[in-house]
Amino acid sequence: MLEVKHLRFRYPGQEAAWEFHFSVLPGQCIAIRGASGSGKTTLLNLIAGFLQQESGTIQLSGRPLEQLEPWQRPITSVFQEHNLFEHLDVATNIGLGLHPGLKLTQDQRHLIDEGLLRSGLPGFGSPMPGDLSGGQRQRVALVRAILRRKPLLLLDEPMTGLDPEVKHNMRALLLEEKARGVTLVLASHDEEDRKILADHHWNL
Amino acid sequence: MLANRYSAPLSHPGWQLVPGLLLGLGLLILVAFGLGSMLVTAGSADVASVVNSRYLRGVIWFTVWQALLSVLLTLLVALPVARTLARYRQFPGRSLMLRLMELSLVLPTIVAVSGIIGVYGRQGWVTALLNNWLPGHSWSLYGLNGILLAHVFFNAPLAARIMLQALESVPSPRLRIASQLGLRGWWAWRSVEWPALRPLLPGLCALVFTLCFTSFAIIMTLGGGPAATTLEVAIYQALRFEFDFPQAAVLAVIQLVICGGLWWLVFRQRLEYSLMPNRHFVQGVQLKAWPGQLWFSTLLLAAFALFLVLPILAIASRGLPSLLTFTGHSSPYEQLLSATGRSLLIALPAGLGAVSGALLTLASVSKARGRLLTAIPTSTSYLPLIVPPLVLGTGLFLLLRPGLGNNAQGWTLVSLINGLMALPFVIQVLRGPLARLDTHSRRVADQLGVIGWYRWHRVYWPLMRRPLALALAYGIALSMGDFGVIALFGSPGQPTLPVLLYQQLGSYRMSDAAGTGLWLLLLMVVIFGLLSVIGRPPAHHRYKTVRQPFPEPEHA
């Protein structure tokens, strides 16, 4: 279970601090609702450890996360864009998610190919991200996120601006993850995304 | 789960912070020792007598005067060139022209000077033309003429490139409005060009002034007498010929004060110019032209290109025959090859050292927190500019003089100082590409645990191999062309290539000199060529960048 308790944060010069407080059960998805600028992305960055909270705690299955470095947290994020290293090919981008020094076993290489196949990108290991369309890039990011097998997925507008077919494919993959017991935190403007994926809503 | 907070090799932040800090501290100590020994020696001099000496006052006056004139002439040439290049953004040969203008950064001074002599010297091409058309003219390259000519040759392309960058970064909406209103001439200048150039002019002037103030090789070769001597040359003479160490020290202190002050001005102005070729192809917005402007511009650029190319052609055409003579009483290669060996022995470690030092420094700056901790690695990137190589060399020379027994020690010292002098430039080359990894990518890398050695090996290395190769080439080239520090510590019997070239120029063996110049030039070409091949990523990794230098607004 993910428990975010009285997590407070403010940017330099911001008067009133944001405070986040909610919890999600394993295998469920919470959708964060709020106008732009209301702190959705900030919340996800706090959970991932990219920003430092003023106070409050983040626990995953009872284990406190808030003092850990980003790479120590059992979390994967998918952002709206810039998920991939532009100068590294697709397979390397995914592979770095499996081992940070790219020391991959034969099985892991196989997993990458399979993941690409499942997301409708068979044989897309060697192109550079710059050669792909926006939808293809997001699917690559999602493949990496899924292959990492982390118990918590943070989704920051992951499907905004993609065409319906791609969205359909990605949602299906995410539903599978939920069924596997992965916890999802979703920030999305898209009503349909929320309807299909979310079990709860939380308003900022 | 993770027992260790930093699981990847070398991922403790200390690995990024400490080496750069140590390097910075070492450099500070080295400079302190150099300056300290200089001040001690200067203290024993009768300062009043040095300052009152007619000769020295003449030297100081001439140093300032020639630098001022050089700045003026440089701007006079660079400004129209930059404006023209900014106005015409698409013509055949434009990128070749820009390449040519980058050449002055790496062309060894002494080589260029030999080329300039080949064009404007006593037997030069242009002088020959003058002799035909204007018999009885009194043109002589040596003295102020030659110094100014060489300074403009080196600094006008640099200044024009910096100004061009400023002009090209004028927001295109402003250009479009100016174009729509049909502004030209004075009003185009006032509304578009002057606002873009004004902020960088003071820094640019200070930069060019300092470069001209410290140009040792040019004065040594083209000065031609005590009437045209600058501080650096006077320091050198005091050290190597008159053995008047206190006087050398006093002069070095004067030099340091003036240069340091000027660099301080430059840094305050934050004159950030990038040495990396970062050409973006902006769709030029055409401003209204004067009748005949096209012709005038063509003529101007052609003249400027000719000005830059002629000396190089002179080296090539005169050097080639000399390099191709294998017979005769003395083959040039005996001297050339041993000098090349010595040059490489000094330049390769200097270049490699400068690149590693630059990386350590940049890593350290990015990790350092707090004023003092940040200041130490930051100083590494500026200190070598503020303390001119010859001044630092003078200090260390005075400090180590009794102990400097053999050549090997002298060369180690030369290599070290050359490496330090290259540091600021190498850092400039590497800083931009290193910063290309944006916050997003860094966050992704953090989350994936791609830190420490893994981050360097997997993320930075593919991104940096090209700039690293270029930086290494710059570092080697700068050290390879050095004529100042080696003049202090080297011995005439065992010259490096620039020293050999200087000796040949000095004894009027012009064809030998041209041969050496061409050889050095070819060596540079080989170094840059080799490193650019090494720096090229493997074929399937070449990625197409989605180039959008000026992101158009959505509604455009």
HADDOCK unambig.tbl for C-alpha pairs under 7 A between the chains (distance, minus, plus):
assign (segid A and resid 50 and name CA) (segid B and resid 443 and name CA) 6.73 0.50 0.50
assign (segid A and resid 70 and name CA) (segid B and resid 446 and name CA) 5.82 0.50 0.50
assign (segid A and resid 70 and name CA) (segid B and resid 447 and name CA) 5.00 0.50 0.50
assign (segid A and resid 71 and name CA) (segid B and resid 446 and name CA) 5.43 0.50 0.50
assign (segid A and resid 71 and name CA) (segid B and resid 447 and name CA) 4.42 0.50 0.50
assign (segid A and resid 71 and name CA) (segid B and resid 448 and name CA) 5.82 0.50 0.50
assign (segid A and resid 71 and name CA) (segid B and resid 449 and name CA) 4.47 0.50 0.50
assign (segid A and resid 72 and name CA) (segid B and resid 2 and name CA) 6.82 0.50 0.50
assign (segid A and resid 76 and name CA) (segid B and resid 447 and name CA) 6.99 0.50 0.50
assign (segid A and resid 82 and name CA) (segid B and resid 440 and name CA) 6.15 0.50 0.50
assign (segid A and resid 82 and name CA) (segid B and resid 441 and name CA) 6.71 0.50 0.50
assign (segid A and resid 83 and name CA) (segid B and resid 441 and name CA) 6.93 0.50 0.50
assign (segid A and resid 83 and name CA) (segid B and resid 444 and name CA) 6.72 0.50 0.50
assign (segid A and resid 85 and name CA) (segid B and resid 441 and name CA) 6.24 0.50 0.50
assign (segid A and resid 87 and name CA) (segid B and resid 463 and name CA) 6.48 0.50 0.50
assign (segid A and resid 87 and name CA) (segid B and resid 543 and name CA) 6.51 0.50 0.50
assign (segid A and resid 89 and name CA) (segid B and resid 541 and name CA) 6.97 0.50 0.50
assign (segid A and resid 96 and name CA) (segid B and resid 448 and name CA) 6.87 0.50 0.50
assign (segid A and resid 97 and name CA) (segid B and resid 448 and name CA) 5.32 0.50 0.50
assign (segid A and resid 100 and name CA) (segid B and resid 448 and name CA) 6.26 0.50 0.50
assign (segid A and resid 100 and name CA) (segid B and resid 449 and name CA) 5.51 0.50 0.50
assign (segid A and resid 100 and name CA) (segid B and resid 450 and name CA) 4.47 0.50 0.50
assign (segid A and resid 100 and name CA) (segid B and resid 454 and name CA) 6.26 0.50 0.50
assign (segid A and resid 101 and name CA) (segid B and resid 450 and name CA) 6.70 0.50 0.50
assign (segid A and resid 101 and name CA) (segid B and resid 454 and name CA) 4.80 0.50 0.50
assign (segid A and resid 101 and name CA) (segid B and resid 458 and name CA) 6.77 0.50 0.50
assign (segid A and resid 128 and name CA) (segid B and resid 543 and name CA) 5.71 0.50 0.50
assign (segid A and resid 130 and name CA) (segid B and resid 543 and name CA) 6.82 0.50 0.50
assign (segid A and resid 130 and name CA) (segid B and resid 544 and name CA) 5.99 0.50 0.50
assign (segid A and resid 130 and name CA) (segid B and resid 545 and name CA) 6.14 0.50 0.50
assign (segid A and resid 130 and name CA) (segid B and resid 546 and name CA) 6.37 0.50 0.50
assign (segid A and resid 131 and name CA) (segid B and resid 544 and name CA) 6.84 0.50 0.50
